């Protein structure tokens, strides 16, 4: 039976691994923020469009009556 390979982390590899994990975390956070901002913007535009449509509808009905 072959001896088990022991993997040791030197301080340099530990720093590199931590930096990579930190970058992955920040990329994930940026994606979440971007998705939230896109949804917020879409909701704002949709609400504005509905408000303008309802306003035009009410003004049109008032002009007809």
C-alpha positions in Angstrom: 0.0 0.0 0.0 1.4 3.4 -1.0 1.9 6.0 1.7 -0.7 8.7 1.9 0.2 12.0 0.4 0.1 14.7 3.0 -0.7 18.1 1.6 0.8 21.0 3.6 -0.3 24.6 3.1 2.6 27.0 3.3 1.8 30.6 4.3 2.1 31.6 0.7 -0.5 29.1 -0.5 -2.8 29.9 2.4 -2.7 33.6 1.4 -3.4 32.8 -2.3 -6.2 30.5 -1.4 -7.7 33.2 0.9 -7.5 35.8 -1.8 -9.1 33.5 -4.4 -12.0 32.8 -2.0 -12.3 36.5 -1.2 -12.5 37.3 -4.8 -15.2 34.6 -5.4 -17.2 36.1 -2.5 -17.0 39.6 -3.9 -17.9 38.5 -7.4 -21.0 36.8 -5.9 -21.9 39.9 -4.0 -21.5 42.1 -7.1 -23.8 39.7 -9.0 -26.4 39.9 -6.2 -26.3 43.7 -6.1 -26.5 43.9 -9.9 -29.5 41.6 -9.9 -31.2 43.6 -7.2 -30.6 46.9 -9.0 -31.9 45.5 -12.2 -35.1 44.3 -10.5 -35.5 47.6 -8.7 -35.1 49.5 -12.0 -37.5 47.3 -13.8 -40.1 47.7 -11.1 -39.6 51.5 -11.2 -40.1 51.6 -14.9 -43.1 49.3 -14.8 -44.7 51.4 -12.0 -44.1 54.6 -13.9 -45.6 53.1 -17.1 -48.7 51.9 -15.2 -49.0 55.3 -13.5 -48.9 57.2 -16.8 -51.3 54.8 -18.4 -53.8 55.2 -15.6 -53.4 59.0 -15.6 -54.1 59.2 -19.3 -57.1 56.9 -18.9 -58.6 59.0 -16.2 -57.9 62.2 -18.1 -59.5 60.7 -21.2 -62.5 59.6 -19.3 -62.9 63.0 -17.7 -62.8 64.7 -21.1 -65.4 62.3 -22.4 -67.8 63.0 -19.6 
